[in-house]
Amino acid sequence: MRLIMLGPPGAGKGTQAARLAERLGVPQLSTGDMLRAVVAKGSLVGLAARDVMARGELVGDDIVVNSVLECIAEPGAASGFILDGFPRTLGQARALDEALEQARLGLDAVLELKVVEAVLLDRIIYRAREAKAAGQRVRSDDNPEALKVRLEAYQTQTQPLADYYRTAGLLHTVDGLMPIDQVTSSLFAELRLLTPVAGSLHLTGDI
């Protein structure tokens, strides 16, 4: 099963993607993980990504897209994958569509977590507080100022993807403000609606 997780920063995409990946037996591919993977491989794309990151610059769409394509071409992703944090722009989405079409593959669904932006700040502050209490590293962007910038970028660059995938008949939206377990159950309920894919995965029960 090939899935994309959509939602603003703090919506819980990473948590839910990890749960889905474990249940479905497919890899969860986040943008950061994919970039690190291609850098570790030492491919031409990886070397280009390494140089850009070493300069402290944002990795361009061309490198990100090629990194994703390398990762989904790996044997471990042959039975499917869950993309977490990609695509972020319409350009990336179209490039992914073209690559999958050339490989005679397609997406099964795009799962969107809808949340109220006012709640996201509370989540980000709580996440930072929990990490600090546990002696873990607090993400540098887990603060109100950074969240505002990230949300603005999401609204202008990533939110249009919802309309793009809705038009393609792939978008499935779930209330991301529910308790974590209920969100997971709702996501699986959406996946059960997919046929014949859902029947082949025996998605019964909740989580």
N, CA, C and O of each residue as an XYZ file, in Angstrom:
828
protein
N       0.847     -1.187      0.000
C       0.000      0.000      0.000
C       0.886      1.242      0.000
O       1.816      1.349      0.799
N       0.595      2.166     -0.887
C       1.388      3.394     -1.013
C       0.546      4.583     -0.558
O      -0.467      4.923     -1.169
N       0.994      5.206      0.532
C       0.215      6.251      1.180
C       1.029      7.516      1.376
O       2.259      7.485      1.426
N       0.310      8.639      1.487
C       0.912      9.922      1.850
C       0.169     10.446      3.073
O      -1.058     10.367      3.142
N       0.920     10.986      4.047
C       0.325     11.636      5.204
C       0.411     13.139      5.019
O       1.490     13.678      4.776
N      -0.724     13.820      5.132
C      -0.763     15.275      5.033
C      -1.247     15.875      6.348
O      -2.031     15.258      7.069
N      -0.778     17.073      6.653
C      -1.233     17.773      7.846
C      -0.207     18.803      8.257
O       0.973     18.658      7.939
N      -0.630     19.846      8.961
C       0.292     20.902      9.371
C       1.251     20.431     10.447
O       1.065     19.351     11.009
N       2.283     21.227     10.748
C       3.231     20.877     11.805
C       2.506     20.669     13.138
O       1.669     21.484     13.528
N       2.828     19.584     13.826
C       2.208     19.304     15.110
C       0.905     18.546     15.031
O       0.276     18.288     16.057
N       0.484     18.181     13.815
C      -0.796     17.487     13.655
C      -0.723     16.027     14.081
O      -1.757     15.399     14.308
N       0.480     15.480     14.191
C       0.624     14.085     14.587
C       0.915     13.143     13.431
O       0.720     11.933     13.549
N       1.382     13.691     12.312
C       1.656     12.856     11.127
C       2.672     11.761     11.434
O       2.473     10.601     11.074
N       3.763     12.136     12.103
C       4.812     11.164     12.375
C       4.330     10.021     13.250
O       4.636      8.858     12.990
N       3.574     10.356     14.289
C       3.046      9.335     15.199
C       2.120      8.381     14.465
O       2.242      7.163     14.594
N       1.200      8.936     13.697
C       0.235      8.087     13.002
C       0.888      7.303     11.866
O       0.532      6.149     11.628
N       1.831      7.914     11.168
C       2.521      7.207     10.091
C       3.269      5.999     10.642
O       3.289      4.938     10.017
N       3.886      6.159     11.819
C       4.616      5.047     12.439
C       3.661      3.908     12.795
O       3.990      2.736     12.610
N       2.490      4.252     13.302
C       1.508      3.219     13.656
C       1.003      2.493     12.414
O       0.895      1.266     12.410
N       0.698      3.237     11.373
C       0.236      2.615     10.140
C       1.313      1.730      9.530
O       1.037      0.624      9.065
N       2.549      2.232      9.538
C       3.652      1.474      8.942
C       3.851      0.137      9.648
O       4.077     -0.889      9.006
N       3.764      0.162     10.973
C       3.946     -1.085     11.738
C       2.837     -2.079     11.420
O       3.094     -3.268     11.229
N       1.617     -1.594     11.366
C       0.480     -2.484     11.112
C       0.474     -3.012      9.676
O       0.153     -4.177      9.439
N       0.824     -2.160      8.736
C       0.778     -2.557      7.331
C       2.039     -3.279      6.869
O       2.044     -3.924      5.820
N       3.113     -3.169      7.660
C       4.355     -3.830      7.280
C       5.079     -3.158      6.138
O       5.738     -3.816      5.333
N       4.954     -1.830      6.071
C       5.654     -1.061      5.038
C       6.485      0.017      5.717
O       6.184      0.390      6.850
N       7.526      0.530      5.057
C       8.373      1.544      5.691
C       7.716      2.912      5.764
O       6.985      3.322      4.862
N       7.993      3.604      6.853
C       7.610      5.007      6.995
C       8.782      5.838      6.500
O       9.880      5.750      7.048
N       8.561      6.636      5.480
C       9.635      7.401      4.864
C       9.425      8.888      5.118
O       8.558      9.512      4.505
N      10.219      9.455      6.023
C      10.147     10.893      6.268
C      11.218     11.573      5.427
O      12.214     10.955      5.051
N      11.003     12.846      5.137
C      11.957     13.569      4.295
C      13.359     13.510      4.874
O      14.323     13.235      4.160
N      13.470     13.770      6.178
C      14.790     13.741      6.811
C      15.448     12.386      6.721
O      16.634     12.284      6.404
N      14.672     11.325      7.002
C      15.220      9.966      6.941
C      15.682      9.625      5.533
O      16.725      8.999      5.345
N      14.886     10.047      4.531
C      15.247      9.736      3.150
C      16.517     10.461      2.721
O      17.365      9.892      2.035
N      16.641     11.715      3.128
C      17.866     12.457      2.793
C      19.084     11.820      3.450
O      20.134     11.674      2.824
N      18.933     11.442      4.716
C      20.062     10.793      5.408
C      20.416      9.460      4.759
O      21.587      9.085      4.700
N      19.408      8.750      4.277
C      19.651      7.444      3.656
C      20.446      7.587      2.366
O      21.392      6.834      2.134
N      20.070      8.548      1.524
C      20.788      8.684      0.256
C      22.185      9.263      0.478
O      23.108      8.965     -0.279
N      22.340     10.089      1.516
C      23.678     10.591      1.848
C      24.563      9.427      2.270
O      25.718      9.342      1.853
N      24.027      8.527      3.099
C      24.793      7.380      3.578
C      25.196      6.447      2.439
O      26.250      5.814      2.492
N      24.350      6.366      1.406
C      24.650      5.502      0.259
C      25.775      6.058     -0.596
O      26.454      5.312     -1.303
N      25.973      7.375     -0.530
C      27.047      7.974     -1.317
C      26.741      8.078     -2.793
O      27.651      8.195     -3.614
N      25.445      8.035     -3.143
C      25.079      8.185     -4.555
C      25.285      9.625     -4.979
O      25.574     10.492     -4.155
N      25.131      9.876     -6.283
C      25.285     11.246     -6.773
C      24.276     12.181     -6.108
O      24.603     13.310     -5.742
N      23.042     11.688     -5.958
C      22.023     12.496     -5.284
C      22.413     12.722     -3.830
O      22.254     13.821     -3.299
N      22.924     11.676     -3.193
C      23.336     11.782     -1.802
C      24.470     12.768     -1.601
O      24.466     13.535     -0.638
N      25.433     12.752     -2.499
C      26.556     13.677     -2.403
C      26.082     15.121     -2.566
O      26.553     16.021     -1.870
N      25.149     15.329     -3.490
C      24.614     16.671     -3.700
C      23.862     17.144     -2.461
O      23.998     18.294     -2.044
N      23.066     16.243     -1.874
C      22.318     16.591     -0.663
C      23.269     16.893      0.488
O      23.054     17.837      1.248
N      24.317     16.091      0.614
C      25.286     16.297      1.697
C      25.937     17.667      1.594
O      26.092     18.361      2.599
N      26.314     18.053      0.398
C      26.976     19.341      0.221
C      26.044     20.497      0.570
O      26.463     21.469      1.199
N      24.776     20.392      0.161
C      23.814     21.454      0.449
C      23.586     21.563      1.955
O      23.589     22.663      2.508
N      23.389     20.422      2.616
C      23.127     20.435      4.052
C      24.342     20.909      4.833
O      24.209     21.565      5.865
N      25.529     20.572      4.334
C      26.756     20.997      5.008
C      26.897     22.512      4.995
O      27.517     23.094      5.885
N      26.315     23.148      3.973
C      26.349     24.612      3.898
C      25.222     25.252      4.705
O      25.114     26.477      4.772
N      24.381     24.411      5.319
C      23.290     24.923      6.115
C      22.146     25.466      5.288
O      21.329     26.238      5.791
N      22.074     25.070      4.011
C      21.037     25.562      3.122
C      19.888     24.561      3.030
O      20.050     23.384      3.354
N      18.722     25.042      2.582
C      17.590     24.159      2.370
C      17.820     23.318      1.119
O      18.278     23.820      0.093
N      17.504     22.059      1.218
C      17.677     21.157      0.078
C      16.588     21.453     -0.954
O      15.405     21.502     -0.616
N      16.989     21.648     -2.205
C      16.058     22.001     -3.266
C      15.148     20.858     -3.666
O      15.416     19.695     -3.368
N      14.059     21.212     -4.352
C      13.071     20.222     -4.776
C      13.682     19.097     -5.600
O      13.312     17.933     -5.443
N      14.620     19.446     -6.478
C      15.184     18.417     -7.352
C      15.892     17.340     -6.549
O      15.749     16.151     -6.835
N      16.662     17.757     -5.534
C      17.386     16.785     -4.706
C      16.415     16.000     -3.837
O      16.553     14.785     -3.689
N      15.423     16.696     -3.256
C      14.452     16.008     -2.399
C      13.684     14.961     -3.200
O      13.540     13.819     -2.765
N      13.198     15.356     -4.362
C      12.422     14.427     -5.193
C      13.260     13.214     -5.579
O      12.795     12.079     -5.477
N      14.490     13.449     -6.018
C      15.352     12.323     -6.412
C      15.701     11.433     -5.220
O      15.859     10.222     -5.373
N      15.822     12.034     -4.032
C      16.074     11.243     -2.830
C      14.893     10.327     -2.535
O      15.067      9.156     -2.199
N      13.698     10.876     -2.665
C      12.487     10.085     -2.441
C      12.401      8.942     -3.444
O      12.088      7.807     -3.085
N      12.681      9.255     -4.701
C      12.587      8.224     -5.741
C      13.592      7.105     -5.504
O      13.290      5.939     -5.755
N      14.785      7.450     -5.024
C      15.772      6.413     -4.705
C      15.245      5.505     -3.604
O      15.389      4.284     -3.674
N      14.628      6.109     -2.576
C      14.171      5.326     -1.427
C      12.988      4.426     -1.768
O      12.924      3.286     -1.307
N      12.052      4.929     -2.571
C      10.894      4.091     -2.881
C      11.236      3.018     -3.914
O      10.447      2.106     -4.159
N      12.422      3.136     -4.519
C      12.871      2.101     -5.453
C      13.619      0.979     -4.734
O      13.957     -0.034     -5.346
N      13.879      1.159     -3.429
C      14.586      0.138     -2.655
C      13.693     -1.091     -2.469
O      12.469     -0.963     -2.431
N      14.298     -2.289     -2.351
C      13.506     -3.522     -2.165
C      12.567     -3.449     -0.964
O      11.473     -4.014     -0.993
N      12.994     -2.750      0.101
C      12.169     -2.669      1.299
C      10.857     -1.951      1.084
O       9.924     -2.112      1.871
N      10.773     -1.153      0.022
C       9.550     -0.405     -0.266
C       8.747     -1.041     -1.396
O       7.797     -0.441     -1.900
N       9.128     -2.254     -1.794
C       8.461     -2.907     -2.922
C       6.983     -3.161     -2.639
O       6.159     -3.094     -3.551
N       6.639     -3.454     -1.376
C       5.242     -3.741     -1.040
C       4.472     -2.493     -0.645
O       3.280     -2.565     -0.344
N       5.146     -1.346     -0.645
C       4.476     -0.105     -0.327
C       5.306      0.786      0.574
O       6.430      0.447      0.942
N       4.735      1.933      0.927
C       5.435      2.887      1.773
C       4.442      3.921      2.275
O       3.339      4.057      1.745
N       4.856      4.650      3.310
C       4.075      5.782      3.801
C       4.996      6.994      3.781
O       6.002      7.026      4.489
N       4.654      7.985      2.974
C       5.456      9.193      2.870
C       4.996     10.199      3.916
O       3.830     10.592      3.946
N       5.919     10.606      4.766
C       5.635     11.515      5.871
C       6.489     12.770      5.691
O       7.705     12.727      5.880
N       5.857     13.884      5.325
C       6.613     15.113      5.097
C       6.952     15.344      3.638
O       7.681     16.278      3.303
N       6.428     14.503      2.777
C       6.623     14.631      1.334
C       5.375     14.101      0.651
O       4.839     13.074      1.065
N       4.901     14.779     -0.388
C       5.402     16.028     -0.966
C       4.968     17.246     -0.146
O       4.017     17.189      0.632
N       5.696     18.349     -0.346
C       5.367     19.597      0.346
C       4.889     20.680     -0.614
O       4.370     21.710     -0.184
N       5.059     20.451     -1.886
C       4.643     21.431     -2.885
C       3.951     20.705     -4.036
O       4.088     19.492     -4.197
N       3.207     21.469     -4.829
C       2.556     20.875     -5.992
C       3.584     20.340     -6.981
O       3.358     19.318     -7.629
N       4.716     21.036     -7.093
C       5.772     20.560     -7.985
C       6.277     19.192     -7.573
O       6.491     18.323     -8.418
N       6.469     18.997     -6.273
C       6.916     17.700     -5.773
C       5.850     16.633     -6.012
O       6.171     15.499     -6.368
N       4.592     16.995     -5.817
C       3.504     16.034     -6.013
C       3.443     15.573     -7.467
O       3.268     14.386     -7.744
N       3.587     16.515     -8.382
C       3.529     16.165     -9.805
C       4.730     15.308    -10.206
O       4.593     14.379    -11.002
N       5.900     15.618     -9.657
C       7.091     14.821     -9.955
C       6.927     13.395     -9.435
O       7.332     12.438    -10.095
N       6.336     13.257     -8.257
C       6.079     11.926     -7.702
C       5.100     11.165     -8.586
O       5.311      9.987     -8.874
N       4.037     11.827     -9.015
C       3.054     11.176     -9.889
C       3.703     10.663    -11.171
O       3.436      9.547    -11.614
N       4.557     11.493    -11.753
C       5.218     11.107    -13.000
C       6.120      9.895    -12.791
O       6.144      8.978    -13.611
N       6.863      9.902    -11.680
C       7.774      8.791    -11.405
C       7.010      7.503    -11.149
O       7.406      6.442    -11.630
N       5.922      7.584    -10.397
C       5.130      6.389    -10.127
C       4.473      5.874    -11.410
O       4.376      4.665    -11.623
N       4.028      6.789    -12.252
C       3.404      6.384    -13.513
C       4.407      5.656    -14.407
O       4.076      4.660    -15.051
N       5.637      6.169    -14.433
C       6.676      5.515    -15.240
C       6.980      4.120    -14.709
O       7.312      3.213    -15.472
N       6.864      3.959    -13.399
C       7.108      2.650    -12.784
C       5.853      1.785    -12.778
O       5.849      0.686    -12.223
N       4.774      2.296    -13.408
C       3.499      1.599    -13.471
C       2.948      1.324    -12.069
O       2.405      0.256    -11.788
N       3.107      2.315    -11.212
C       2.597      2.243     -9.847
C       1.662      3.436     -9.627
O       1.558      4.327    -10.470
N       1.003      3.431     -8.502
C       0.133      4.548     -8.169
C      -0.072      4.644     -6.673
O       0.196      3.692     -5.941
N      -0.544      5.787     -6.218
C      -0.858      5.964     -4.812
C      -2.204      5.308     -4.502
O      -3.116      5.313     -5.329
N      -2.311      4.748     -3.301
C      -3.584      4.167     -2.882
C      -4.456      5.190     -2.158
O      -5.678      5.185     -2.304
N      -3.821      6.072     -1.374
C      -4.603      7.068     -0.643
C      -3.690      8.150     -0.096
O      -2.495      7.940      0.108
N      -4.285      9.317      0.136
C      -3.625     10.419      0.822
C      -4.444     10.700      2.074
O      -5.617     11.062      1.985
N      -3.830     10.534      3.233
C      -4.525     10.675      4.512
C      -4.203     12.034      5.118
O      -3.045     12.327      5.418
N      -5.223     12.858      5.297
C      -5.025     14.207      5.819
C      -5.536     14.300      7.252
O      -6.658     13.891      7.549
N      -4.694     14.846      8.141
C      -5.097     15.109      9.518
C      -5.500     16.580      9.625
O      -4.664     17.471      9.474
N      -6.774     16.823      9.883
C      -7.277     18.180     10.025
C      -7.216     18.595     11.496
O      -7.672     17.858     12.370
N      -6.663     19.756     11.763
C      -6.570     20.265     13.123
C      -6.829     21.771     13.121
O      -6.700     22.438     12.094
N      -7.195     22.289     14.289
C      -7.362     23.722     14.462
C      -6.003     24.306     14.826
O      -5.347     23.835     15.755
N      -5.586     25.329     14.093
C      -4.235     25.863     14.284
C      -3.975     26.316     15.715
O      -2.853     26.196     16.207
N      -5.009     26.839     16.394
C      -4.818     27.318     17.756
C      -4.375     26.199     18.695
O      -3.684     26.446     19.684
N      -4.779     24.965     18.378
C      -4.417     23.828     19.215
C      -2.968     23.400     18.975
O      -2.327     22.830     19.858
N      -2.465     23.677     17.782
C      -1.120     23.225     17.436
C      -0.069     23.833     18.348
O       0.891     23.157     18.719
N      -0.232     25.101     18.716
C       0.749     25.741     19.586
C       0.819     25.019     20.922
O       1.908     24.778     21.445
N      -0.336     24.673     21.475
C      -0.352     23.936     22.744
C       0.367     22.597     22.594
O       1.098     22.175     23.490
N       0.156     21.935     21.463
C       0.813     20.646     21.234
C       2.327     20.792     21.148
O       3.074     19.994     21.714
N       2.771     21.831     20.427
C       4.198     22.047     20.257
C       4.863     22.349     21.591
O       5.931     21.817     21.893
N       4.229     23.207     22.392
C       4.770     23.554     23.714
C       4.820     22.315     24.600
O       5.799     22.097     25.313
N       3.760     21.502     24.555
C       3.717     20.277     25.359
C       4.804     19.306     24.922
O       5.465     18.686     25.756
N       4.988     19.176     23.611
C       6.012     18.258     23.101
C       7.394     18.686     23.553
O       8.211     17.849     23.939
N       7.662     19.979     23.510
C       8.966     20.482     23.957
C       9.157     20.256     25.441
O      10.242     19.881     25.885
N       8.092     20.488     26.217
C       8.180     20.313     27.662
C       8.422     18.852     28.023
O       9.214     18.552     28.917
N       7.736     17.941     27.323
C       7.907     16.515     27.584
C       9.320     16.048     27.225
O       9.929     15.268     27.957
N       9.826     16.527     26.104
C      11.178     16.142     25.688
C      12.210     16.629     26.708
O      13.132     15.898     27.070
N      12.046     17.851     27.157
C      12.982     18.409     28.132
C      12.931     17.638     29.440
O      13.971     17.358     30.036
N      11.721     17.288     29.896
C      11.560     16.546     31.144
C      12.185     15.157     31.054
O      12.665     14.615     32.049
N      12.172     14.590     29.850
C      12.734     13.245     29.648
C      14.227     13.284     29.346
O      14.849     12.247     29.115
N      14.794     14.483     29.349
C      16.218     14.603     29.059
C      16.550     14.429     27.603
O      17.697     14.152     27.250
N      15.539     14.592     26.736
C      15.755     14.441     25.302
C      16.004     15.802     24.663
O      15.739     16.845     25.260
N      16.514     15.768     23.448
C      16.786     17.013     22.733
C      15.466     17.661     22.314
O      14.597     17.004     21.739
N      15.329     18.928     22.600
C      14.148     19.678     22.187
C      14.379     20.199     20.772
O      15.401     20.825     20.492
N      13.431     19.937     19.893
C      13.569     20.395     18.510
C      13.706     21.910     18.468
O      13.006     22.632     19.179
N      14.611     22.374     17.631
C      14.878     23.807     17.555
C      13.685     24.603     17.064
O      13.591     25.805     17.313
N      12.757     23.930     16.355
C      11.593     24.639     15.822
C      10.336     24.437     16.665
O       9.238     24.794     16.237
N      10.490     23.867     17.860
C       9.355     23.697     18.753
C       9.193     24.929     19.641
O       9.413     24.875     20.851
N       8.809     26.027     19.021
C       8.559     27.265     19.746
C       7.545     28.083     18.950
O       7.389     27.867     17.748
N       6.853     29.020     19.604
C       5.778     29.762     18.934
C       6.228     30.491     17.672
O       5.508     30.495     16.674
N       7.406     31.105     17.703
C       7.864     31.882     16.554
C       8.094     30.985     15.344
O       7.653     31.286     14.235
N       8.794     29.876     15.580
C       9.078     28.955     14.473
C       7.796     28.317     13.947
O       7.645     28.103     12.744
N       6.865     28.011     14.870
C       5.615     27.395     14.440
C       4.846     28.331     13.507
O       4.275     27.881     12.513
N       4.827     29.623     13.816
C       4.127     30.574     12.973
C       4.690     30.559     11.559
O       3.936     30.569     10.586
N       6.019     30.535     11.446
C       6.661     30.507     10.134
C       6.323     29.213      9.410
O       6.030     29.223      8.215
N       6.365     28.102     10.134
C       6.089     26.797      9.521
C       4.637     26.706      9.059
O       4.352     26.135      8.006
N       3.724     27.266      9.843
C       2.312     27.232      9.459
C       2.052     28.090      8.230
O       1.266     27.719      7.358
N       2.717     29.239      8.168
C       2.561     30.098      6.989
C       3.068     29.393      5.739
O       2.453     29.469      4.675
N       4.201     28.704      5.880
C       4.739     27.952      4.743
C       3.803     26.816      4.355
O       3.621     26.522      3.174
N       3.211     26.182      5.365
C       2.281     25.078      5.084
C       1.058     25.585      4.328
O       0.626     24.973      3.352
N       0.505     26.706      4.783
C      -0.699     27.238      4.154
C      -0.462     27.615      2.691
O      -1.320     27.385      1.839
N       0.693     28.188      2.410
C       0.945     28.660      1.046
C       1.462     27.568      0.123
O       1.146     27.569     -1.067
N       2.259     26.628      0.653
C       2.910     25.640     -0.205
C       2.260     24.264     -0.160
O       2.121     23.611     -1.195
N       1.855     23.811      1.040
C       1.421     22.423      1.192
C      -0.089     22.257      1.209
O      -0.596     21.259      0.696
N      -0.822     23.201      1.782
C      -2.271     23.069      1.847
C      -2.916     22.864      0.475
O      -3.885     22.111      0.376
N      -2.415     23.508     -0.592
C      -3.009     23.260     -1.923
C      -2.958     21.798     -2.353
O      -3.692     21.399     -3.258
N      -2.104     20.993     -1.722
C      -2.039     19.577     -2.065
C      -3.349     18.868     -1.743
O      -3.715     17.900     -2.409
N      -4.060     19.353     -0.716
C      -5.330     18.720     -0.361
C      -6.294     18.795     -1.543
O      -6.942     17.805     -1.883
N      -6.387     19.962     -2.164
C      -7.269     20.105     -3.336
C      -6.767     19.264     -4.505
O      -7.557     18.681     -5.247
N      -5.452     19.209     -4.660
C      -4.844     18.440     -5.752
C      -5.221     16.964     -5.638
O      -5.627     16.342     -6.620
N      -5.082     16.405     -4.424
C      -5.370     14.990     -4.244
C      -6.866     14.727     -4.116
O      -7.327     13.623     -4.405
N      -7.633     15.737     -3.684
C      -9.092     15.579     -3.653
C      -9.625     15.443     -5.082
O     -10.502     14.624     -5.359
N      -9.080     16.260     -5.973
C      -9.483     16.195     -7.378
C      -9.143     14.836     -7.980
O      -9.861     14.326     -8.840
N      -8.037     14.257     -7.514
C      -7.619     12.941     -8.018
C      -8.389     11.803     -7.363
O      -8.203     10.640     -7.722
N      -9.257     12.129     -6.399
C     -10.052     11.093     -5.735
C      -9.273     10.292     -4.712
O      -9.669      9.178     -4.370
N      -8.175     10.838     -4.218
C      -7.311     10.096     -3.299
C      -7.388     10.578     -1.854
O      -6.920      9.885     -0.951
N      -7.965     11.746     -1.620
C      -7.905     12.364     -0.296
C      -8.915     11.770      0.682
O     -10.099     11.640      0.372
N      -8.424     11.411      1.870
C      -9.253     10.925      2.967
C      -8.895     11.752      4.203
O      -7.748     11.740      4.648
N      -9.869     12.464      4.751
C      -9.610     13.398      5.844
C     -10.133     12.863      7.169
O     -11.245     12.342      7.256
N      -9.294     13.007      8.209
C      -9.633     12.537      9.554
C      -9.412     13.681     10.538
O      -8.503     14.490     10.357
N     -10.234     13.749     11.567
C     -10.092     14.750     12.615
C      -8.861     14.434     13.460
O      -8.853     13.462     14.214
N      -7.825     15.255     13.331
C      -6.584     15.009     14.058
C      -6.608     15.462     15.494
O      -5.617     15.291     16.204
N      -7.722     16.044     15.956
C      -7.809     16.519     17.332
C      -8.355     15.456     18.282
O      -8.401     15.672     19.493
N      -8.759     14.335     17.753
C      -9.229     13.244     18.605
C      -8.045     12.636     19.351
O      -6.897     12.857     18.964
N      -8.307     11.863     20.426
C      -7.221     11.127     21.087
C      -6.455     10.275     20.078
O      -7.020      9.836     19.076
N      -5.183     10.045     20.340
C      -4.293      9.365     19.391
C      -4.879      8.042     18.899
O      -4.882      7.775     17.697
N      -5.377      7.210     19.827
C      -5.906      5.905     19.418
C      -7.118      6.044     18.508
O      -7.301      5.254     17.582
N      -7.949      7.060     18.776
C      -9.130      7.262     17.935
C      -8.746      7.740     16.540
O      -9.381      7.373     15.552
N      -7.702      8.561     16.469
C      -7.214      8.996     15.158
C      -6.737      7.786     14.364
O      -7.045      7.643     13.181
N      -5.981      6.916     15.032
C      -5.476      5.711     14.358
C      -6.628      4.846     13.854
O      -6.605      4.366     12.720
N      -7.629      4.652     14.702
C      -8.784      3.839     14.306
C      -9.504      4.460     13.112
O      -9.935      3.755     12.200
N      -9.629      5.782     13.129
C     -10.307      6.465     12.030
C      -9.528      6.344     10.727
O     -10.116      6.205      9.654
N      -8.208      6.397     10.825
C      -7.386      6.240      9.628
C      -7.555      4.848      9.035
O      -7.659      4.695      7.818
N      -7.582      3.829      9.898
C      -7.783      2.475      9.386
C      -9.188      2.311      8.825
O      -9.390      1.567      7.865
N     -10.156      2.997      9.411
C     -11.518      2.942      8.876
C     -11.553      3.490      7.454
O     -12.261      2.964      6.595
N     -10.783      4.553      7.211
C     -10.700      5.106      5.861
C     -10.041      4.116      4.910
O     -10.469      3.959      3.766
N      -8.993      3.446      5.395
C      -8.293      2.488      4.535
C      -9.175      1.293      4.200
O      -9.043      0.698      3.131
N     -10.073      0.944      5.113
C     -10.968     -0.182      4.834
C     -11.937      0.119      3.688
O     -12.500     -0.792      3.081
N     -12.117      1.392      3.407
C     -13.016      1.784      2.323
C     -12.399      1.536      0.950
O     -13.094      1.528     -0.066
N     -11.073      1.332      0.938
C     -10.385      1.132     -0.331
C     -10.572     -0.308     -0.791
O     -10.311     -1.238     -0.029
N     -11.008     -0.496     -1.997
C     -11.155     -1.839     -2.550
C     -10.474     -1.877     -3.911
O     -10.539     -0.898     -4.653
N      -9.817     -2.996     -4.259
C      -9.741     -4.238     -3.476
C      -8.591     -4.252     -2.473
O      -8.359     -5.263     -1.811
N      -7.864     -3.125     -2.355
C      -6.678     -3.091     -1.506
C      -6.988     -3.490     -0.084
O      -6.283     -4.315      0.498
N      -8.052     -2.906      0.494
C      -8.358     -3.154      1.902
C      -8.607     -4.626      2.179
O      -8.163     -5.161      3.195
N      -9.324     -5.278      1.263
C      -9.624     -6.678      1.494
C      -8.373     -7.536      1.528
O      -8.324     -8.522      2.263
N      -7.380     -7.186      0.763
C      -6.153     -7.983      0.722
C      -5.299     -7.779      1.951
O      -4.398     -8.574      2.217
N      -5.571     -6.703      2.724
C      -4.749     -6.415      3.900
C      -5.378     -6.909      5.180
O      -4.744     -6.867      6.234
N      -6.610     -7.377      5.116
C      -7.314     -7.897      6.305
C      -7.281     -6.886      7.429
O      -6.907     -7.222      8.553
N      -7.671     -5.639      7.142
C      -7.669     -4.588      8.148
C      -8.930     -4.694      8.999
O      -9.917     -3.995      8.771
N      -8.870     -5.593      9.989
C     -10.005     -5.771     10.874
C      -9.638     -5.295     12.264
O      -8.456     -5.209     12.596
N     -10.616     -4.989     13.069
C     -10.341     -4.496     14.402
C      -9.948     -3.040     14.352
O     -10.060     -2.397     13.308
N      -9.494     -2.519     15.463
C      -9.145     -1.114     15.527
C      -7.657     -0.902     15.334
O      -7.199     -0.716     14.207
N      -6.886     -0.928     16.433
C      -5.452     -0.653     16.291
C      -4.650     -1.794     16.877
O      -3.420     -1.757     16.857
